[in-house]
Amino acid sequence: MLRYFSGCKESIDTICPYRFTDPLAPSIAALRDGHDIQIPALVDTIRDFRRRYDLTLVEGAGGLLVPIWQDTTFADLAELAELPLLIVVGNRLGAINHAQLTAGWARAVGLETAGYIINTLQEEEDLAARTNIDVLADLLGPPIGVLPWMGPIARSPEDRMRFAEVGAHSLAISALMG
């Protein structure tokens, strides 16, 4: 889905060299599937993408401290590949804690943070979701954007256009460039 919506023409094996059966931390999912993850090869792939494209996003799975392989976390991968972090905060109860812990850990270990995006997770916002945006802006500065609830998503030209329009109106993509 991400490949389709980004318009990337690279093969799925190039974009996502590791895909596993179970939605778990990569290190656990790899072991369950009988595979290992080659961190140096992953870093090389990321660096190659960054040389060839204006913007490269590397999606984590579960958070900054989740192990990718053995004792290597997503924070370690960001450091090894010299990636600035883009923190995606699910707008719900606990978002303030999640955002501050992630940003604080990144600062403590010297990782660059490009900013954060608030992602609306449900159609009807509760009180926490309605107040998180202002609280996070006070604590962390303004977000790069706030993504609205998008409803069901299909791999269609209509939804691709809808994503592009929402992104253009909701995100300061220029903050990620350069």
C-alpha positions in Angstrom: 0.0 0.0 0.0 2.8 2.4 0.9 4.6 1.7 -2.4 1.4 2.3 -4.3 0.5 5.6 -2.6 4.1 6.9 -2.8 4.3 6.2 -6.5 7.7 4.5 -6.0 8.7 2.3 -8.9 11.2 0.3 -7.0 10.4 -3.4 -6.4 8.8 -4.5 -3.2 11.9 -6.5 -2.4 14.0 -3.4 -2.7 11.6 -1.2 -0.7 11.0 -3.8 2.0 13.7 -6.4 2.0 12.4 -8.0 5.2 8.7 -9.0 5.4 7.5 -11.5 8.0 4.4 -13.5 8.7 3.6 -12.1 12.1 3.1 -8.4 13.0 5.7 -8.4 15.8 9.0 -6.7 16.6 11.2 -7.5 13.6 13.7 -9.4 15.6 11.0 -11.7 17.0 9.1 -12.0 13.7 12.4 -12.9 11.9 13.2 -15.6 14.3 9.7 -17.1 14.1 10.1 -17.2 10.3 13.6 -18.7 10.5 15.4 -15.6 9.1 18.0 -13.2 10.3 18.3 -9.5 9.5 21.5 -8.1 8.1 21.8 -4.7 9.6 24.8 -3.5 7.4 22.9 -4.5 4.2 19.8 -2.6 5.5 21.9 0.5 6.2 23.4 0.3 2.7 20.0 0.1 1.2 18.8 3.1 3.1 21.9 5.1 2.1 21.4 4.2 -1.5 17.7 5.4 -1.4 18.8 8.6 0.2 21.3 9.3 -2.6 18.7 8.7 -5.3 15.6 10.3 -3.9 14.7 13.8 -2.6 12.8 12.3 0.3 13.2 8.8 1.9 11.0 7.7 4.7 12.0 4.6 6.7 9.1 3.3 8.6 9.7 1.8 12.0 7.7 -1.0 13.6 6.5 -0.3 17.1 8.8 2.5 18.3 12.3 3.8 18.6 13.5 1.1 21.1 12.1 -1.9 19.4 14.8 -4.4 18.4 15.3 -4.9 14.7 17.8 -7.7 15.2 19.5 -8.9 18.4 20.5 -5.8 20.3 20.0 -3.3 17.4 17.0 -1.0 17.8 15.4 1.4 15.4 17.3 4.1 17.3 20.5 2.3 16.4 19.4 2.1 12.8 18.7 5.8 12.6 22.1 6.5 14.0 23.9 4.1 11.7 22.1 5.3 8.6 22.3 9.0 9.7 18.5 9.4 9.5 16.7 12.2 11.2 13.6 11.0 13.1 10.0 11.9 12.2 7.9 11.0 15.2 4.4 9.9 14.3 2.1 10.4 17.3 -1.2 8.5 17.4 -3.8 11.1 18.6 -5.2 9.3 21.7 -4.9 9.0 25.4 -1.1 8.4 26.1 0.0 10.5 23.1 1.7 13.1 25.2 3.7 10.5 27.1 4.6 8.6 23.9 5.8 11.8 22.1 7.8 13.1 25.0 9.5 9.8 25.8 10.4 9.3 22.1 11.7 12.9 21.6 13.5 12.8 25.0 15.2 9.5 24.2 16.3 10.8 20.8 17.8 13.9 22.4 19.5 11.9 25.1 21.3 9.7 22.6 22.0 12.5 20.1 19.6 11.6 17.4 18.4 14.4 15.1 14.6 14.8 15.1 13.0 16.4 12.0 9.8 16.9 13.9 6.5 15.1 14.6 3.2 14.5 13.0 -0.1 13.9 14.8 -2.1 11.1 13.3 -5.9 11.0 13.9 -6.8 7.4 14.6 -10.6 7.5 14.7 -13.5 9.4 13.3 -14.9 10.6 16.6 -12.2 12.4 18.7 -12.4 12.0 22.4 -11.4 14.6 24.9 -7.7 13.5 24.9 -7.5 13.7 21.1 -9.1 17.1 21.1 -6.6 18.5 23.7 -3.4 16.7 22.7 -2.6 18.9 19.7 -2.3 22.1 21.8 -0.5 20.4 24.7 2.0 18.8 22.4 2.6 22.1 20.6 3.4 23.7 24.0 5.7 20.9 25.0 7.5 20.1 21.7 6.8 23.0 19.4 4.4 23.0 16.5 3.9 19.7 14.6 4.9 19.3 11.0 1.2 18.5 10.6 -1.9 16.9 11.9 -3.4 14.2 9.7 -7.2 14.0 9.8 -9.2 10.7 10.0 -9.2 9.3 6.5 -11.7 6.5 6.9 -11.5 3.3 4.9 -8.6 3.3 2.4 -8.5 1.4 -0.9 -5.7 1.1 -3.4 -7.4 3.3 -6.0 -6.6 6.4 -8.0 -9.3 8.3 -6.0 -7.7 7.5 -2.7 -4.3 8.3 -4.0 -5.6 11.7 -5.0 -7.3 12.1 -1.6 -4.0 11.3 0.2 -2.1 13.8 -2.0 -4.7 16.5 -1.2 -4.7 15.8 2.5 -0.9 15.8 2.6 -0.7 19.1 0.7 -3.2 20.7 3.2 -2.1 19.0 6.4 1.7 18.6 6.3 4.6 20.9 6.0 6.6 18.5 3.8 9.2 21.2 3.2 10.3 20.7 6.8 11.4 17.2 5.9 13.4 18.2 2.7 17.0 19.1 2.7 
